[in-house]
Amino acid sequence: MRRLLPLIGTPASHPGGRSALTCRFRCGDACFQEVPNTSANQYVGDVIAGALSRRSMMRAAAVVTVAAGAGTAAVARAPQAQAQAATGTPYAAQPTAQPTAQSTSSRRGARGLRFTPVAPNTTDAVVTPDGYRQNVVIRWGEPILRGAPAFDPENQTAEAQAGQFGYNNDFLALLPLPGERGRQLLVANHEYTDEILMFRGYDAASPTRRQVEVAWAAHGLSAVVVEEDRGTGRLTAVTRHHLNRRVTATTEFRLTGPAAGSALLRTSADPTGRKVLGTLNNCSGGTTPWGTTLHGEENFNQYFANGSRPTDTRYGIGTGATERKWERFDRRFDIAQEPNEVHRFGYVVEFDPYDPASTPRKHTALGRFKHEAATVRLTDDGRPVVYTGDDERFDYFYKFVGSKRMRHGTSRSAREHNLSLLDEGTLYVAKLTGDSPATDIDGSGKLPGDGEFDGGGSWIPLATATAGGAVSHVEGMTAEEVFVFTRLAGDKVGATKMDRPEDIQPSPHTGKVYVALTNNSNRGKTGYAPADEANPRNANKHGHILELTERHSRPESLTFGWSLFLVAGDPADSSTYFAGFPKDRVSPISCPDNVAFDPHGNLWISTDGNQLGSHDGLFGVATRGDRRGELKQFLTVPTGAETCGPIVQDRRVLVAVQHPGEVDGASVEKPASTWPDGPGKIVRPAVVAVWRADGCDIGI
């Protein structure tokens, strides 16, 4: 009989497996705060009324029903580059120790997963399977705009950082560049800054204006052209390309959709309620079939000080000063002075990487909450459907069904039309029910009598936006209230409380939708929601992945079936489940976060906060055929790091190595990692490419 895997090193005691340092800077210590969702999913009109009693709201005049499209969904596929991946810098490409591989042969496995799995480890490097190579494509601080200086960690300035690759890369997209052979356009999110690891001698109680302004410039997005060396496979950034761009916390954005112009979004700096500076805490995202990228504003609450209203509490906004103290340098981060500025964050951002002069947009029709991601499918008649999760314990996942059809082509009129597709349609929230008796769900993770955690569900409409206005489907809330206080709308209609719904990806092969649920240490505790069939483990520290099948395989359907595809943890733990695949033939996995598909239909999973004592990593799992549920670890990331933004192409895997060295007690003076450039160099988040040494396809 197998025993549970021993923990490697000292396990983190912080909730979710992260270091306390990560929680401080990434999410404002969300694990130590009260869970924002205290509702019993009952009437919340009184909360809204109290928050808005001094405001006069415009009410929508028109009701439009989004017509259901006919036929099978046409699923949008992300562009797949065929270029061979790259070799690495001498230090980053050579792990200090290659762990012993697991016994599974690299010649066995699902197509695309035929590699020797990497064993759990705590090596301070990116560790990959035997026969694979890697390189660092681009690091924090590398210049990407014309005139930007080389990175100097001892002399950072906001002006320099605004022309350099940003900090803590998360979501990644690779887009084609027609007419530029061997080149692609890389778009990256920059989720948050960790000033303790950025600035020597940083004083958290008294940050300087220079440090704050550098941090503003290090947030946001980067677009940078990358080029492969066909002789070696090396992938490198092309500096000073005309498409290279930085978007920061001070870049002008346009608010669009049904809440734009609302009294809820007006500030002293912007009385129109239609322009906002910057984007914050961009986590995962998605690409659109019309050639733009989407970026989810996640833990935006932590940047705003002095919250006091019930709506602030529901979004996890604290009553005192913030960790970074930005409110000392810009009044818009002080809710006591600018009560509506916080309402201008928490949206899905759309970015046009092919137009360096374009103004990025925040789409209010997709709702306001802690968006982890936004992924797009098309209905059979060409309307967009966007799936997005709210990354909070006991919060919900959503979809938006657009009412306008995508236009093909690259003309200016077609691009302008497509940039408005996410402004009109209906926003829904998910409600799930199980098909097993309640007595079968005891919180242990034991399978119910029918041998599977599964059931059905429905998409509950929250509000519909049209060119002529918007209408609420939630009693007691206006449409504008629904789009700005979307969490409260979900509370009222009885949406299902989930275990941190993060990335959501529809399969380009089957149309099934996969929802990563990272963990929830409060599940089943006194005063919190108990285990249910969709979230079957109390004190769920390892997370799970839900597989959703829309009715008739149409993404616009209002009902769906679901099952738990994977229940994470040590395979020797009886509460784990791998789609029925033999558990002695899979890798251990904990805390699924971002997900992506490879060309063969396998789901690839990056982790955040591994609770099994190993570093976080990237895993591939078969979703169909007789090897469905076969899960194999492809890589691990360095000490303190998280695996983000996976892209899996035929011959290349890209990952964003986020917050390396972010370990309790670490600082610039006392680094916990020497990645990626070796001892004596500052630790830097970076993007890494991995490929097969023989030039063949990944996992074949």
N, C-alpha and C positions, 0 to 999 in steps of 0.2 A: 504494500500500500504506500502510495506516495505521501510524503509529508509536505507541509506548506514550505514554500521557498524561504530560506533564511534571509533576513534583511541584510543588505550590504552597507556597511558603515553605520552611521548613526541616523536613524530616521528623523525626519522633521516632526516637531511636535505641533507646529502651526497647523490650523485647520486647512484641509485640502492638499497638504504636502508641500506647499510653498514655504519659502523662508518668510520671516516677519518683514524683512526688508522689501521683498517683492510686494507683499500686501500693502505696505505703507505707500509705495509710489504707484503701484498699478491700479489699485481699486479703492484706495482710501480706507484700508483695513475693514473691508466689507464683512469679513468673517467674524469680526469682533463687534459689529454693530447689530442692533435689533433688525430682524428680518423685516424689510419694508412692507411685505404683503401680510398684514394682520387681519385681512378680511375673511369673513365666512362666505365670501362670494354672494353677499346680499346687497341690499340697496345702499348706494354710496352718494346719492343726490345731496344729502346734507353736507357731506365733506366738500363737494364741488361748490355748493351754494356759499358755504362759509368762506372759501378761498376767493370767490369772485363777487362777493356781495357789493363791492364798490365799482364793479365794471358793468357796462352795458354791452351785451353781446348781440351780434348780428345773427339772425336765424335764417337757415336756408329755406328757399322757397320751392325748390323743385325736387321731385323724387324720380330717380331714374333707376330702373332695374337693369343690371348688366346681363345682356343676353348670353345664354350658354351656347358655346360653339359646338358644332357637330364633328364627329369623327375622332380618331385617335390623336393624341397630342403629338405635335411635332416638337421634339425636344431639342433645345439649342445646345450645340457643342462648342466648347471653347476651342479657339484655334490651336492646332497641334503643330508645333515646329518639328521639323525632321532633323535639325542640326545635331551633330554629335556633341556631347558635353566635354567638360574641360579638365585640364590638369591643374595642379594647385601650387600654391606657394610652398617652399620647402618645409616650413614649420607646420602650417595648418594641415598639410596633406599627409603628415606622418604621425599617427597617434603614438603616444608614448608606450602604450601596451595594447595589443590586440587580444581581447578576451577569447577564451576557448569557445568555439562555435558549438551550438546544440547539435544533437545527433542526426537531425533531419538532413537528408542528403539534398544538395543544391540541385540535383538532377530530377528530384521529385517535386510535385506541387502543381498548383494551378498555373496555367499559362500566364506569364507576367510575374509569378511569384517563385520562380525556380532559382533561388539563391540560398546560400547557407545562412540561417538566421543569426543575427548578432545576439549574443547572450546578455542578460542583464549585467550592468557594470557601472562603475563610477570613475571611469577614465576621463581626464580633463582634455577631451578632444572630440571631434566628430568621428565616431567609430562606424565603419561600414563593413559589408560582407567581404570575404575573401574574393579577390579578382576585381574589385572596384577601386576607382580612384576619385579624387575630389579636388576642388579648389575654392578659395574664397573669391567670389565674383566682385563684391563691393562691400566696403565697411562704412560704419558711421564716420562722418567727417571727410570722406573722399570728395574732392571737388567734382561737380558735374556741370556747373554753369560757367560760361565764359567769364574770366576775370576772378573767379573764386580762388582763394589761396590754398596751398597745401595745408593739411590738418596739422594744427599745433595745439596739443592738449593743454599746454601751459599758458596759452595766449588766445583763448577762444573769444570770439566776438559774435554778436548777432548778425552783423553784416556778412561775416565769413560763413557762418552756419547756414544762412539763407541761400547760399550757393553751393552747399555741400550736402551729401547724402545724410538724411536725418537719423535720429536715434531710434533704437528698439523697433526694428523692422518686424512687421507681422504679416498681413496678407500680401501675397505676391500674385501678379498676373504677367504673363508673357504674351505679347500681341505681335502679329506679323508686321513686317515692314516691306510691302511690295516694292520691287525695284532695287532693294538693297540686300544683295545676296549675303547670306551668312549672318544677317543682323536681325534682331528682334527688339521690341520695346518693352522694357521691364517697368512695371508700376508697383510701388511698395507703399504700404501704410507705415506710419511711425506712431505707435500707440501712445507711449508715454516716456517721460524722462526720469532718470534716477540720478538726481544731482549729487548724491554721495559718491557715486561711481564716476561722475563726470568731472568734478572740480576738486582739485587738491585743497584741503583745509576747509571744506564746505561746512558752514554753520547753519544747521537746519532752523535754528531760532531766529537767525538774522541774515537771510539771503540778501545778496546785493542786487541792485538793478541790472548790472551787467549779467549776472548769472540768470536772472529771471528772463531777460530778453533773449539770451542764448537758448534757454529752454523753450520759449515761444517759437523760436526759429527751428528748433529740432523736432517739434511736433509736425503733424500733417502728412503730406504725401511727397513722394519723389517719382518722377518719370525719368528714366535714363536708358539710352540705347546701349545694348550689349552686343558683342561680336564674338563669333567663334573663330578659333584658329583651326582650320581644317587639317593641318598637319599634326597638331598635338591634341586637338579637342578643347583647348583652353578657352574659357568664356571670360571676357573682360568688359568693363564699362568703357564706353566711348565718350570721352569728355568733350564738352562744347558742341554737341550735336544740337541742331535747331529745335528738336523735339524734347530735349532735356528740360526739366522744369521742377521747381520746388513750390509746394503749397504749404503754408505755415499757419500758426495760430493768429496771424494778423492779415492773411490774405482775404480779400473781399469775396464773399459768397452771396448767392442769390437764393432767397427763400421762395419756393414755388408751391403750387397746389392749394388746397382748400383753406388752409390756415394762414397763408401768406397775407399780410396786411391786417390781420386780426389785431384787436386791442390787446390780446394776450402776448403779442410778439413785438409790440412797440416799446421803444426805449427813448431816453433823452437824446442819444446819439443817432437813433434811427426812428423818427416819428412815423415813417411809412410802414414799418414792420416787414420790410422786404429785403433788407440788406443786413448782413451780419459778418463780423470779422472772424475768420478762422474756423478750423475744425479741430476737435479734441478727442483724444483717446480712441482713434480709429483702430478697430480690432480687425476682424476678418471682413470679407467683402465678396465680390463676384464680378464676372464679366457679363456684358450684355450681347445679344446677337447683333446689335447695331454698332458695336465697336467702342463702347465706353466701359468704364469700370465703376463699380459700386463699392462704397466703403461705409461700414457701420460705426457710428459714434456710440461707444459703449459706456465706460464708467465716467461720464462727464460730470456726474454729481460731485466728485471729489475736488473739483476746481473752484467751487462756489462756497463762499463763507456766509454765515449768519442766516441760515434758513430758519423759518419760523412757522410756515403755513402747513396745514395738513397735506397739501399737494407736494410740498418740499419733502415732508417725511416719507410719503409714499415712494419718492424717488431716491431715498437714501441720502438726502442732503443734510449735513450737520448744522448744528446751531451755533458753532463757534468758528474759530479761525481754521484755515486749511493747512495741510502739510506744507505746501510750497509757498504760502503767504503771497500769492499773486495779487490778492485784494489790496495789498499795501501799495501796489504800483499801478493798478488800473481799477477804477471804481466799478467797472462792469462785472467784476468777479465778486462783488459784495452785494448780496441780495437786499440788504437793508437800504442800499443806495440805488440799486437798479433791480427791482423785483422781477422784471420780465426777461432780463438777459439769459437767465438759466433756461427759459422756455424756448430758446433759440438753438439749443443743443440737444442731442439725443435722436438725431434723424439719420436717414440713409443719404449719403452724399453721392452725387453722380459727377464723374470727372471725365472730360473728353481729352484723352492723351494725344490725339492727333491734331489738336488745335491749341497751340501754346498761348493764344490770346483769349481763349474761352474763359468764362466765369463759371466756376463749379457751382452746382446747385444742391440745395437741401430739400428733399421731397417730403413735404408734410403729409401727403396722402398715405404714406407708408407708416405713419404713426410715430409717436415719440416714446422711446424707452431705451433700455441699454441694448442696442442692436449689436449682436455678435457678428452677423453676416447678412448678406442679401444675395440670393441666387435666383436666376431667372430661367423659366421655361416659356415656351410659346404654346398657345392653344393651336388647334388645327387651323383656325382662321387667322392666326398671326397676332393674337393679343398677348401681352406679357403677363406672366404670373410670377410673383416674387415671394419667396419663402424667407422668413427671418425669425430669429429667436431672441428672447429677452434673457440675457445672462444674469440671472439672479435666482437665489433659492426660492422655490415655490412660485416662480413666475411662468409665463406662458409662451407659446409660439404661435406665429401668425402667418397669414398669406394675404397678398394683395392681388386681385384679378383686374387687370386693366380693361378699359372699354374701347380703346382705340387700337387699330391695327398698325403693325410695323410696316414701314415702307422700305423697300430694297433700293440699294444704290448709294452713292457717295455724294450726290449733289447737295448743295447747301440747303435746299428746301427739304430734302429727305432727312438730312441730319437734324435740322431744326424741329421737324415734326417728331422724329424719334426721341429727341431730348424732352419732349412733353408727354411721352407715353405713360410715365409714372405719376402724372398729376391727375388723371381721371380714371376712376374705377371704384371698386369696393374693397374695403379692408375687413378681414375676418380674423377671428381668434379660434383656436382649436379646443374642442371639448371631447374627451375620450371616455369610453366606458369599457370595462372588461367583460368577458363572457364566462368567468368562473365565479362560483359562490364566494362571498366575502370570507367565509370560513377557510377557504383555500389559501388566502393571502395573509400570512402570519407575520410578515416583516423580515423573515429569515432569508428570503430569496429562494426558498424551496419551490420547485415547479408545482403548479396546481394539478388537479386530477387529470386534466386533458393533456398534460405534458407540454404546455406552452403558455407563455404570457402573451395574450392577444385579445382582440376585441374589435370594436368599431368606434366611429367617431363622426362628428359633424363640424363643419365650419360655420361659426355663428357670425352673422354680419354685424359690424359695428357702425360703419358710416359709408356713404357713397358720395363721391365727388364727381361733378360734371363741369362742363365749360360754363354753365349758367349758375352754378352754386353747389351746395352740398346739403345732404340731409343725414340726420342721425337715425340710427336704428336702435339706440339705447335710450330707454325711457328716462327722462329727467336730465339728459345731457344734450346740449347743442352739438352740431357737427364739429364746430371749432373746438369745443371742449373734448370731444372724443379724440380728435387728431393731436391735441396738445397734451391731454391727460389720458393717454391710451391705456395705461395700467389700470386706472380707475374704471374705465369702460369694461375691460376684461374682468375685473372683480365683479361688476354688477351683473354681467350675463352668465356668470358661473363657469368661466373657463377652467380647464384642468391645471392644477398647480403641479409643475414639473420640477425635476432635479437639475436646475441650471441648464436650460436649453441654449445651446451655443450654435455651432455651425450646422447648417441644413443644406444637403446636396441631393438633387434629383439625379438618378442614374441616366446617362445618355443612351444606355442600351435598353433598359427595361421601363424607365419612367418611374420606378419606385423611388420614394423619397426617404433619405436617411437623416435622422436627427441625433446629433451628439449631445448627450446629457452627462455633464462632467462629473458631478457629485453633489451631495447634499447631506452634510453631517447633522443637520437638524431634523431630518425626516424621522417621524415617529416619536420625537421628544415631547414631553409634556407641554401642551399649549400649541403644538404644531400639527400639521396634517399628518395622519398616519400613512403607512404604506398602502398602496393600491396596486392594481394589476399592471399599470403602466410605469409605476415607480415602486417595485416590490420589496426593496430592502430598507429597513430602518438604518439610521446612521450610515447612509450610503456614501462610503468614502472612495469607491472606485469608479462609479458611474456606469452607464450603459448606453446602447445605441438602439434607437427605435426605427423600425422599417414601416413605412406608411404606403399604402396602395390606394390611390384615388379611384373612386368609382368609375368603371369603364375605362380606366387609365387616362381619364381626361383631367388635366390639372385644374380646370375651372369647376370641377364637381364640388358639391357641397357636402358629400359624405365620403367616408373612406374606411378601409380596414387597416388594422395595424397589428404588429407583433414585435416583441423584443428580439432583435437580430443578435445582439451580443450583450451579455452581462459581464462586465469587466472584473478583473482581479486575478489572483493566482489560480491557475487551472485546477490545482489540487483542492481548492476551496469548493465545497458543495454548492455554494450559492452562485457560482459562475456558470455561464452558458455561452456556447459558441455556435449558435444556429444548428445544434445537434452534431457538430463535428467532434470526433474523439478528442477529449481534452488533454490526453497525454501527448498529443501531436501539435500543440499550438504554443505560441509564446505567451508569457504573462504580460498583461497590459493593465494600466491603471489611469483613470482620468482622461478619457477621450475628449478632444477639444475641436481641432479643425479636421475636416474631411475633404477628400478629393477623389476623383476617379481616374484610373489609367486607361489607355486605349483598349484594354481587354475587358473592361467592366469590373475590375477589382476595386474595392474601396480602400483608400489609404487614409490612415488615421494618425494624426499627431497628438501628443499628450502634453498635459500641463498639470504638474503637481503629483507626479508618480508617488503612490503610497506604498510601493513594494520595495523601497530601498535602492532602486536603480535610478540612474539619470533618465530624464524624459527622452522620448524617441519617436520614430516614425515606423508604422506598421502597415502591412498590406494584408487584406483579407478577401477571399473569394466570396462573391455574393450569389453565385448560381452554380449549377452542375453538381456532380457528386462530391466535389471538394468545398462546397458551400460551408462557410464558417472556418476554413483553414486560415489561421492568422499567423503571420511570421514577421518578426522584427527586422527592419531594414537598416536602421541606424540609431545611434544614441548621440546626444549633444553634450557639450562640456559642462563642467561643474556650475551649478546654479542656473543653467539656461533652460529655456522652454523651446519646444519645437513648434514652429509656426509656418503658415503659408505654403503648404506643400503643393508643388506642381510635379506631375508625373507624366512625362512624355515617353515616346518610344525609346529614346536613347539617353534621356537625361532626367534626373530628379533634382529639383531645387527645393531647398528649405531655408526659412529665415530662422537664424539662431538668435533668439531674443534674450535679453538680460543675462548674458554669461557673467559668471562671478557674483551674481546677486545672492549672496549668502550672508546670514546674520553676522555682524561684526566686520564685514568687508568695507573697504574704502579705497580711494586712489592710493593712499599710503600703504594699505594692507590688503592687497588684492587676494581674492580667493581663487582666481583662475589666471592662467597665463595665455589663454586663447584670445585672439587667433595668432598673435605675432611673437609669442614667446616671452621669456622672463625679461623684466625691465621695461616692458611696453604696457601702455594702458589697455585695459580690457575693452573690447569694442564689439557691439552687436554687428552682425554681418550676414550676408546672403551666401549660401554655399551650393555649389553644383556637384553632383555625383554622377558617374558614368562607369560603364564597363571598360576595363583595361583593353579588352580585345575589340572594342568598337561595336560590339553587337547590341541588340536590344536589351533593355532592362528585363531581367527575370525570364529569359527565354533559353 
